[in-house]
Amino acid sequence: MQYFPLFVDTTALNVLVVGAGEVAARKTELLLRTHASVTIVAPQACSTVERLIESHTNLEWIAREYQPEDLGDRQLVFVATNDRTLNQQISEQARARNLLVNVVDAPEQCGFITPSIIDRSPIIIAMSSGGVAPVLLRYLRQKLEADIPRSISRLGDFAQQFRDKVKRRFGNLTQRRYFWEAFFDGDIAEQVLKGNEERAGQLMEQHLAQAEPKITGQVYLVGAGPGDAELLTFRALRLMQKADVVVYDRLVSQEILDMVRRDAEKIYVGKAASNHILPQQDINQLLVSEAKAGKRVVRLKGGDPFIFGRGGEEIETLLEHRIEFEVVPGITAASGAASYAGIPLTHREHAQSVVFATGHLKDDSINLDWPALVQKGQTLVFYMGLTGLPVICRELIANGMDREMPIALIEQATTENQQVVTGTLADIERRAAHIKPPALIIVGTVVTLREKLNWFKSDSHQD
């Protein structure tokens, strides 16, 4: 992130604008929406600037050429002249004084850039592409302008009026946040948006008098899907952005973690085969203790919580301690990996059933019912089976499966780093020597369809 976004208090801000053409006028108009004092230095002014000077008492025009002394007691400087050499000189002089400077259409000379703004004061939304994609930025702004009603500013003003009362009523920050979340999702906010502020104020006073400060912690077991953040469910995303605490494992990508509420506490409990950062029983107790502290806890799991996600074990502990919980399903790895690899798990000509199995049991063995897995017209999917791949291939062959049965290994499924290796039970170990966890194994003749159905990436390793 080259540009760090921030909002500056303009109450006592002294701004210098060098130039008085139409470009400078656009910057000046934006500044005049704030509380800043603005000074323009330029020998001539366009008609737009002249009108601004006539109508704003916080705008001064010094009708002469720029001088270095004009930087004086300024905190912010905008440069918008037609003289590129002068623009660069002003930028260098401002930087030498540690002043924030913006040179229009010259990002390399800027100490800051102005974002694209959606003004719903007191709600302000600012966006920037760092100057590299202005058309995309305009597109996004148009979408947001259409999606965010102008009446949202009423909610901001209304919330500001009651801010101190809510703070006195609820001494705990978490309690206040829960209250405001319920408010913005409730009927009082609807009254405000409709323009019925008086009625909304009466209802708000009643609600504050009756509101119970007590907070009961909750746990949400949320499936994060197979890796691609766009495969999250709406509900998963909503809970991630409301969470006080997020407990996550190593299968949750950074892209997905970046979508968690910024100030939520994030606790890593990642587990790999035979290498547990935190034992499962400790994870269970962690969920209990955080919920008993009155927090909204999201247990974020790769894939789906109920398919080799140990969600059932965690829920049993929550039930023992009478902790409220919900389960939010996610796209399981088998479905996501197969889809992005172009391998249908079922197909009328290949497989009429599919079996999910784990390649890593509680005692680190792979003690499965191998004869039951070796069935005609069946696709096998092994989770967490990479380290046990030699055993899986050996046992399937020993129990009657053809050595030439097609098999695929999918690493980091659904992400940009996805790798797919195909082969047979007889040669897949050699072909897949470079594959690393997390990886999924698919066994069955459906793997042969990949060459025709692969849509996601064409650079994967093929048979």
Protein Blocks (a to p, Z undefined) as FASTA:
>chain_A
ZZacddddfklgccddedjbfklmmmmmmmmmmmbdcddddfbdcfklmmmmmmpmkbcc
ddddddfklnmmafbdcdddfblklmmmmmmmmmmnopacddehilklpcbdcdddddfb
fbdcdddehhpammlmmmmmmmmmmmmcfklmmmmmmmmmmmmmmmmmpmbfklmmmmmm
mmmmmmklmmmmnopamlmmmmmmmmmmmpcfbacdddddddebjoiamlpcfklmmmmm
mpfbdcddfklcfklmmmpcfklccddfbdcehiafbafklmmmmmmmmmmnopacdddd
ehjfkgonommmmmmmmmmnopacdddddddfklmmmmmnopafbdfklogcdcdddfbd
fkopacdcfklmmcghiacddehklmmmmmmmmmmmmnopafklccdddehehiakbccd
dddfklmmmmmmmpccdddddedjklmmmmmmomkbckbccZZ
